[in-house]
Amino acid sequence: MKKILMILALFALFTTAIFADNNNSASAPARTEGKWTDISYVNVPVLKILEGKDGYVIIYQKNKTGVGTVIVPKNWAHGTPDAPRKLKFRSVKTSIGSYMTVVKDGGEFKRVILSIPMNKSNSIWGMVDSRKNLEGADKDTLEDLDL
């Protein structure tokens, strides 16, 4: 008698588990392709930011080994109604949590977001020789990062 009750209880448990998943699809909202987006982003850790007269030289960490550099013009931080700004800053507390986000829309460059400590006395900040112009500080888009 005990075996039969145990088998019936297990059978009831398994059948309710099987039928419980079928009702989930009715309550989910309909997904339409018109609401999908092509925006993608890449986060890379920032090791050092060197400030120059015309822009910032950002030294970032590649996937596993090595470092890469990229130049971001300072004038990207100023936006107009016709051309929104391409450089945004977010404040973080420590330099260990610093990272750079490159946002692309449909494969085309859209924006760079630097999440860094805003205090320039932090060890992540540095200076480039201000007498020399940075090469590539007048560009309109950011090239693909070498990861």
GISUL-V261095 format. One line per field, one symbol per residue. phi: phi as a letter, one per 40 degrees, with the letter a starting at -180 (. if undefined). Layout:
phi->???
This chain:
phi->.ccccccccccccccccccccccccccccccbccccbbcbabbbcccabbcbcbabbbbbccdbbgbbbabbcccccbbbccbccbbbbbcbcbccccabbbbbbggbcbabbbbacccccccccabbdccbcccgcbcbbcccccc
